Amino acid sequence: MSSMTKDTQSVSLSLSLYRLMLYAYPAKFRREYAVHMAQVFRDCCLAAKRQDGLTGMLLLWIHTIVDFIISVFHEHSQKEIYMTKDKFTRLSGWGMILGTILFVLGFILDESKVRLFIYRTIGLPETAAQYNLTRSFADHLGVVIALLGISLVTLGILGLQVRYGKQVGKFGETSLWLSVVGGIAAIIGMIGFFFDTGWTLFVVGILSQQLFLGLFGIAALQAKPFPRWNWLPLLAGILPVVVIVSLILNDLMGFDLSDEGFYLLIPWLVGMLMLGYIMQTEPVVEEKIALA
């Protein structure tokens, strides 16, 4: 009985996330196809869960996200929707600011003391079902917020590529593209958290995203694409890599570096917020770009 309940919850959660994703499509497309797409996705979830369990669900999500990105770009390009480079850069700058705040907030909410506070705020459950619901809400709230945060940060890095990629040369431009790919991998890994998997993919994705952002920072120091603070991408990119590596060493070798790693996140937070500020305030030459 408990296995059937768990199966239903995982499929239901996946379907809810997928329905939210469908809002990225044009309104006319949603009216015509959203209901049918959600039904097909639900059938695929049930089939994947029966055949391969949670691993099958994660593989389905990887395939779905790749197909989703391609199809959303295609549907919007079919409408010939255009956005100026200036508007997209400003939008992605706000995305980087908000995403950074949400990402940090998500990890704060995932701390055990904070989750205990949430339990007490919601109130002590009277039944086992209420207890499971309360625990599920508190345990997943931080993950959901952090997932939204890393998605917006990835959008922000895509804005960096659109606005500054050509100015920093091939090395810097490629680094930004690889940083975006790392962000997508981290997003897929975080979705896997709902199915008790995906941690390795998340760590590799975050490391890749920030490392390649740091490599873009090296190119930015030479090309100076920003009107000021050209050292920001290097600061924002390298520090999280130091933090994550220190935490890994702490787990594997017993080095007590976790506290120092935590304090290094403060300048990373400032660096990402300042990067977003530059992107959404600096005017650029108007040039229309097609958004897929």
N, C-alpha and C positions, 0 to 999 in steps of 0.2 A: 504493500500500500504506500509506504513512504517513497519507494522508487518511482511509482506512478506519479505521485505528487510532485516530486522533484522534476521529472520529465515535463510535466505540464507547466511548471513554473519557468523552466529554462526556455521552452518554446514560446510561452506567453511573453517573457521579457524580450526575447529576440524580435518577436513580431511588433511589440511596442516601439522598440528602437528603430526598426525598419520603417514603420509608419511615420515616425518623426523625420527620417531621412527623405521620405517621399516629398516633403514640403520644399525640397531643393529644386524640384522640377517646375516648369512653367505651369501656371494655374490651369490652362486649357488641357494640358497633357494629364494633369492629376485628375481632372474631372472625368476624362475618358478611360484612363487605365489604372488609377491608383488602387481601386477595389480589387481588380483582377490580379495586379502585381502582388498585393498583400496576400491574397489567397494562394497564389503560386508559391510565394516565399514560405508561407506556413506549411504547405504540403512538403516542400523541400526540407524544412526543418524537421518535420516528423520523420521523413524518410532517412535523413542523415543521422538523427538520434537513434532510430531503431537499428541501423546498420553498424554505425561506428561509435555511438555514444557521444560524449562531449568532444572528443577529437574530431568526429565528423561535423559537429556543429561549428567548431572553430575553422575548419577547412572551408565550410560553406560560407562563413562570414568573410574569409579572405577573398574568395571568389566574388562574393556579392559586392564588397567594397570596391574592388578593381572595376567590375562591371558598372557599378553605380557612378564612379567618377567619370568614366568614359561616356556613359549614356547621358548624364546630366550636361556635360559639356556639349554633346552632340545636339541635344534638344534645344538648348539655349542658342547655339550657333544657327540652328535651323530657323529660329525666330529672328535672326540677324540682330540680336541684342548687342549693343556696343557700350563700353564704358571707357571713359578717357583714362589714360595712365595716371593722371593726377588724382581722379576720384578713387580709382582702385587702390593707389598707394595710401591715400588718406584712410580709406576703409580698412585696409589691412593693418595700418598703423594702430588704429583703435582696437583691431582684433588682437594685436600683439600685447597691447596694454592690458586689456580685459582678460585675455587668455593667461598671461603671466600671473595676474592676481588670483584667478580661479584655480590655476594649477597649484599654486602654493597653498591656497585655502583648502583645496581638496586633500592635500597630504596632512594638513593640520587636523582636519576633521577625521582623518583615518587613524589618528593617535588614540591609543586605548583609553587615556584619561578623558579625551573629548567624547569618545563614543559612550563612555560611562555617564558623562553629563547628559548626553542626548537621551540615554535610557531613562534617567531620572526626570528629565524635562517632560518626556512623553508620558511618563507615569508607569508604575509597575503593572505589568499585564496580569490579568486574572485567570486566563486560560492558556493552555499550551499553544493553541493556534495564534492567540494574540502575542504571546512571547516570541514565537518564530517570526511573525510579521514585524514586530518592533526591532528584533535583532537584525533582520534582513535590511530594514530601512536604515538603521544606524551603521551597519557594516558596509552598505553600498553607497551611502550618500557621498562620502568622500571620493569614491572611485568615479561616480557619475560626474561630479563637479570637476575633478581633475581631467577626466576624459574630454569634457567640453573645453577645458582650458588648453590642453595640448593641441586640440583641433584648431583653436583660434590662433595659438602661437605658430602652428604650421602655416596657416593662412598668412600670418604676418611675414614669415620668412619667404613665402611665395611672392608677397608684395615687394620685399627687398630685391628678389631676383628680377621682377618686372621693371622696377625703377632703377636699380643700380647695377644689374648684371653685366650690361654691355660696357659699363664705365670702368670695371675692375679687371678686364681681360678674361681670357678663356679659363684660367685657373680659378679665379674668384667666381665666375659665373657657374662653372661646373660644380664647385663646392656648394653653392647655394642650391642647385638642383638636387645634389646628393643629400643635403640637409633636409629638404622637403621630403625626399624618399624615406629618410630616417624617421621623420615625424609620422608619416603614414604607417610605417612599421610599428611605431610606438602606439599609435591609435588602435591598430589591430590587436596588439598585445594587451592593451587595457580592456578591450572588449572581451578578450579571453579570461580576464579576471572574474567575470560573471560565471564562468564555467570551471573555476579553479585551475586555470592553466594560463599560458601566455606570458608568464613573468620573464622568461629569458628573452623572448622577442621584444618585450617592452624595454628591458634594460639595454639590449643591443640597439634598439631604435633610438632611445634617448641619447645614448652615447654617440651614435652616428650623427644625429641631428646637431648636437652641440659641438662635436668635434669639427664637423664640416663648416658650421657657422664660425668657429674659431679660425679655420683656414681661410674663409672669406675675409675675416678680420685682418689676417696677415696681408692679403692683397689690398685691403682698404687702406692700410697704413702706407702703402706705396702709391696707390692711385688717388687717395684722398677724395672719394666721391661725395662725402658729406661736407656741409659748410663748416662744421665743427665736430669735435669729439669723434674723430675717425678711429680711435682706439676702442670704442664701445663694442663692436662685434667680437673683437678678440677677448675682451674682458668677459662678455656675456657667454661666449662659447667655451672657453677653456675651463672656467671655474667649476661648472657642473661636472665636467669630465673628472676633475680632481676629486670632487666630492664623491662621485659614484665609485671611482677606483679605490678611494680611501675606505669606503664602506665595504667594498668587496674584500679588500685586504683585512679589514677588521673582522669579517666573518671567517675568512679562510686561514689567517695567520695569527689572529688574536691581537693585532695592533690596535691600540686605543686611539683611533683617529676620528671617531664619529662626531665628537663635540666640535673639533676644529672644522670638520666638513660642514657642519650645520651653519657655523658662522660665515663660511665662504659663500653660502647661498644668499646672504644679504647683499653683497655687491653684485651678484648675478641678478637678483631681483631689480636692483637699481639700474643696472646696465640694460636689461630688457625693456624696462619702462621708459628709459631715455631714448632707446632706439625707436620704440613706438611713437614717442613724442616727436622725434625728428621726422618720421615718415608722414605723420598726419598734419604737420605744420609747414614743412618746406614746400613751396610752390614749384611746379615743374612745367616744362613746355607741354602744352596740350597735344596729345597724340592719341588717336583712337585705337583701342585694342579690342579684339574680339574675345569675349568671355564664353568658353564652352561650358 
